[in-house]
Amino acid sequence: MKVELFNLAIDTLFIRYNLMIALVVLGVVTGWYWVAALALPLFLTCITGMKITRTVTEEAKTSRMNTLKRQRIAA
């Protein structure tokens, strides 16, 4: 896994922000304050622009390509 700070697309930031607001409103309205507390990690990822990506090794890429080639040949 690779974590990059301040490298988040604006549409993803918008979705995270709206999800954060929804969690806070839902938690306060229902009285479940622990749900509102779940908004804190979203807030921190919005502020820092955290982008988490999964890194794939070269071996995994080539083995996947070989598998796809075998499937095409067999078809």
ZIBELFEN-V815639 format. One record per backbone hydrogen bond with DSSP energy under -1.0 kcal/mol. CO is the residue of the C=O (numbers start at 1). NH is the residue of the N-H. If there is no record, write none. Layout:
co->[CO:CO]
nh->[NH:NH]
This chain:
co->[2:4:9:10:11:12:13:14:15:16:17:18:19:20:21:22:23:24:25:26:31:32:32:33:36:37:39:40:41:42:43:44:45:45:48:49:51:53:57:58:59:60:61:62:63:64:65:66:67:68:69:70:71]
nh->[53:51:13:14:15:16:17:18:19:20:21:22:23:24:25:26:27:28:29:30:33:35:36:37:39:40:43:44:45:46:47:48:49:50:6:7:4:2:61:62:63:64:65:66:67:68:69:70:71:72:73:74:75]
